[in-house]
Amino acid sequence: MTVTERQTVLVIDDHPLVRNGLRRLFELGEDFQFVGEAADGATGLDLAKQLNPDLIVLDISMKGMNGIETLKAIKAADLDSQVIMLTYSDDEDILMSALRGGADGFLLKNMDIDEVCEKLSSASQGNLVLSEELVDKLVRAQRKKGHLTDPGLTDREWEIVNLIVEGLANKAIARRLDITEGTVKQHIKNVFKKTNLHSRLEVAIWGRDKCQKHGG
């Protein structure tokens, strides 16, 4: 990755040690350009609007304006940023609130630093990132919402759900299926409508639970 292709990153976390650690990680790496940090949600939202970074690493639990409120505000601002939630918590209700709020990924704060780099690099390319330790909890939490077990997806839509489960970005899905990226986007819109889900990550979690019988 060349310097001009480095992904810009904003960190929002109320723990100084976490912010300092991530800043050093990004400054030492070659894939990312660290552009700012904030110790609270309100300041982080302002910076996000000013900088419109490629990635935002956001603490899920903060004093004042918490991570979920900040996430929803960032998504409402219609920024291009991928928002990756950073958490110690595995509370199903908290995780589900972030998932429904539009989170693009979840990483645990106790992850190995190399794994964090790898996951964020993948996120910067449009792929989904999710700590495996959280998958079962998110699946259980989503089940409680009572989503349709058979929403009437077409075979092609099930194919795309399976590829989203794999974590593939739209371009990669288009190449795999030999269709245009625009066609992929339209199929994903159809999946959202039929399942009443609102994000690729929600579809990925739902798909882990539902689509094995459809070729996954």
C-alpha positions in Angstrom: 0.0 0.0 0.0 1.5 3.3 -1.0 1.5 6.5 1.2 -1.4 8.0 -0.9 -3.5 4.9 -0.3 -3.1 4.9 3.5 -6.4 4.7 5.3 -7.2 7.6 7.7 -8.2 6.6 11.2 -9.9 8.5 14.1 -9.9 7.0 17.6 -12.7 7.8 20.1 -12.1 6.3 23.5 -12.2 7.7 27.1 -9.2 5.6 28.2 -5.9 7.5 27.7 -3.9 4.2 27.6 -6.1 2.8 24.8 -5.9 6.0 22.8 -2.1 6.2 23.2 -1.6 2.6 22.3 -3.7 2.8 19.2 -2.1 6.0 18.1 1.4 4.4 18.4 0.1 1.4 16.5 -1.2 3.5 13.6 1.8 5.8 13.5 4.2 2.9 13.4 2.3 1.0 10.7 2.3 1.5 7.0 -1.4 0.9 6.2 -2.9 3.7 8.3 -2.7 7.5 8.8 -3.7 8.5 12.3 -5.6 11.8 11.9 -7.1 12.4 15.4 -8.4 11.2 18.7 -11.1 12.2 21.2 -11.8 11.3 24.8 -15.5 11.7 24.6 -18.4 11.1 22.2 -19.3 14.8 21.5 -15.8 15.7 20.6 -15.4 12.6 18.6 -18.5 13.3 16.6 -17.3 16.8 15.8 -13.9 15.4 14.6 -15.6 12.8 12.6 -17.6 15.4 10.7 -14.6 17.5 10.1 -12.2 14.7 9.0 -14.6 12.1 7.5 -11.9 9.4 8.1 -11.9 6.1 6.4 -12.1 4.3 9.8 -13.4 5.3 13.2 -12.4 3.1 16.1 -15.0 3.8 18.8 -15.2 2.7 22.4 -18.6 1.1 23.0 -18.8 2.3 26.7 -17.9 5.9 27.5 -19.1 8.4 30.1 -21.4 11.1 28.9 -22.3 10.5 25.3 -21.7 6.8 25.1 -20.4 4.8 22.2 -23.8 3.7 20.9 -25.1 7.2 21.0 -22.0 8.4 19.2 -22.3 5.6 16.7 -25.9 6.6 15.8 -24.9 10.2 15.5 -22.0 9.4 13.2 -24.3 7.2 11.0 -26.9 10.0 11.0 -24.3 12.4 9.7 -24.0 10.2 6.6 -20.2 10.0 6.6 -18.3 7.5 4.5 -16.5 6.2 7.6 -16.4 2.5 8.6 -17.1 2.5 12.4 -15.4 -0.4 14.3 -16.6 -0.8 17.9 -13.9 -1.5 20.5 -15.1 -3.2 23.6 -14.4 -5.2 26.7 -18.1 -6.0 27.1 -19.8 -9.2 25.8 -23.2 -8.1 27.1 -25.7 -9.2 24.5 -28.0 -6.2 24.9 -25.2 -3.7 24.5 -23.8 -5.5 21.5 -27.2 -5.8 19.8 -27.8 -2.0 20.4 -24.5 -1.3 18.6 -25.3 -3.8 15.8 -28.7 -2.2 15.3 -27.1 1.3 15.4 -25.0 0.5 12.3 -21.7 -0.8 13.6 -19.5 -2.0 10.8 -17.5 -4.3 13.1 -16.6 -5.4 16.6 -13.1 -5.9 18.1 -12.3 -6.9 21.7 -9.8 -4.8 23.6 -8.0 -7.9 24.8 -7.1 -9.0 21.2 -3.5 -9.4 20.1 -2.1 -6.2 18.6 -1.2 -8.0 15.3 -4.8 -9.3 15.0 -6.1 -5.8 15.6 -3.9 -4.5 12.7 -5.1 -7.4 10.4 -8.7 -6.8 11.2 -8.6 -3.1 10.7 -6.7 -3.5 7.4 -9.4 -5.8 6.3 -12.1 -3.3 7.4 -10.4 -0.5 5.4 -10.9 -2.6 2.2 -14.6 -2.9 2.8 -14.6 -6.3 4.5 -16.5 -7.1 7.7 -14.6 -7.5 10.9 -15.8 -9.3 14.0 -14.1 -11.0 16.9 -15.0 -14.7 16.8 -15.6 -14.6 20.6 -18.6 -12.3 20.0 -20.3 -14.2 17.1 -22.4 -16.6 19.2 -23.6 -13.8 21.5 -24.6 -11.7 18.6 -26.4 -14.6 17.0 -28.3 -15.3 20.2 -29.2 -11.7 20.6 -30.5 -11.4 17.1 -32.6 -14.5 17.5 -34.4 -12.8 20.3 -35.6 -10.2 17.8 -37.6 -12.9 16.0 -36.4 -12.3 12.4 -38.0 -14.5 9.7 -36.4 -17.9 9.3 -37.5 -17.9 5.7 -37.8 -14.4 4.3 -38.3 -15.5 0.7 -34.8 -14.8 -0.6 -34.0 -15.9 -4.1 -31.1 -18.3 -4.7 -28.9 -15.4 -5.9 -29.7 -13.4 -2.8 -28.8 -16.4 -0.6 -25.5 -16.7 -2.5 -24.7 -13.1 -1.7 -25.7 -13.5 2.0 -23.3 -16.4 2.2 -20.5 -14.2 0.7 -21.3 -11.4 3.2 -21.0 -14.0 5.9 -17.5 -14.8 4.6 -16.8 -11.1 5.1 -16.4 -10.1 1.4 -16.7 -6.6 0.1 -19.1 -5.8 -2.8 -16.3 -5.8 -5.3 -15.1 -9.2 -4.2 -18.7 -10.5 -4.3 -19.1 -9.2 -7.8 -15.9 -10.9 -9.0 -16.8 -14.2 -7.3 -20.3 -14.2 -9.0 -19.2 -12.6 -12.3 -21.8 -9.8 -12.0 -21.5 -6.0 -11.7 -21.0 -4.3 -8.3 -24.2 -2.4 -9.0 -26.1 -5.6 -9.3 -24.6 -6.8 -6.0 -25.7 -3.6 -4.3 -29.3 -4.0 -5.6 -29.4 -7.6 -4.3 -28.2 -6.4 -0.9 -30.9 -3.8 -0.9 -33.5 -6.5 -1.6 -32.1 -8.6 1.3 -32.4 -5.6 3.7 -36.0 -5.1 2.7 -37.0 -8.8 3.0 -35.2 -9.4 6.3 -35.8 -6.0 7.9 -32.1 -5.8 8.6 -30.2 -2.6 8.1 -26.5 -3.2 7.7 -24.1 -5.7 6.1 -22.9 -6.8 9.6 -26.5 -7.5 10.7 -26.9 -9.6 7.6 -23.6 -11.4 8.3 -24.7 -12.3 11.8 -28.2 -13.4 10.7 -26.7 -15.4 7.8 -24.4 -17.3 10.1 -27.5 -18.6 11.8 -29.8 -19.1 8.8 -28.1 -19.7 5.5 -26.2 -23.0 5.9 -29.1 -24.9 4.3 -28.9 -22.6 1.3 -25.4 -23.6 0.3 -23.3 -21.8 3.0 
